[in-house]
Amino acid sequence: MRPSDLAREHGLSTQAVRNYERDGFLPPAERTASGYRIYTEVHAAALRAFLSLVPAYGHAAGGQIMNALHRDALDDALVLIDRGHSQLLRDRETLDAVRKAVDHLTAAGDATTDPSTAPATRTIGELAHQLRVTPATLRNWEDAGILTPARDPLTGHRSYGPGDIRDAEFAHLLRRGGYLLDHISTVVQQIRTAGDTDTLATALDDWQHKLTTQGLAMLTAATHLSHYLTLLNHPAA
């Protein structure tokens, strides 16, 4: 096969195919005596596998997975895949937690009405660890008006109460969904002032769709990767 043969199937340019080979996403092509690349069905399968990985795990992770396979490091590739699935599960769990909080807001008008069911307060370090973000991220959210933690009058240290924790969970989920801080701030303000969760519910439905789409993309990627490993005749395939 020529580069154009691989490119045509996916609507790519021939230069894109060459770039993917250069970056290790495809195995090295053999060359004719005159220097032209010769691609085979193995290369075609590699390209299908890489392109299926992008919507499932992202461009960077997809490239890392292919590079791991091409240096005969199957376990490294599987670790990257496992991390993607783990992140998707965390996103689903966070989405479920936020939906429950929204349901509580809708039913009671205030997620923190019952102190006995409210989460404990958190320091900035504790909340950052809980959400797997950096303290600097939480400070950025505060600057954007998303979080309004109390301050110790003596030390000035931040203290995140139940409402702050809820807002931080909202922000974390919506941020991962690609929403800008200004939009997230608007949603949080609506929740605080009017208890209007319609905007947030719409955003959560959109994120649910994204998670479902990503999960299906992972299934498709698994099929293409399995086929590619078979062609490579990997011992563990």
Number of C-alpha atoms within 10 A of each C-alpha: 12 12 21 15 14 22 18 11 11 11 9 14 14 16 12 12 20 19 13 18 17 13 15 19 26 27 20 17 17 12 11 9 7 6 8 12 15 14 19 13 12 18 24 18 21 26 25 20 26 24 19 23 27 18 18 25 24 14 15 10 19 24 20 18 27 25 20 19 23 18 11 12 13 19 13 16 19 14 12 17 19 12 13 18 17 12 12 18 14 12 19 17 12 17 22 14 15 20 17 13 18 25 15 15 19 16 10 13 17 16 23 18 13 9 10 8 10 15 13 11 16 18 15 19 14 14 21 17 12 12 15 10 13 13 16 12 12 21 17 13 21 15 12 16 16 25 23 18 20 13 12 10 8 6 7 9 13 17 17 23 19 18 19 19 21 22 25 22 20 25 24 22 22 22 14 11 17 9 14 12 18 12 15 24 20 16 23 23 17 16 22 17 8 9 17 18 19 14 13 21 16 11 18 21 13 14 20 17 12 13 19 14 13 19 19 14 18 21 14 16 23 17 13 21 23 14 18 24 19 14 15 16 10 12 8 8 13
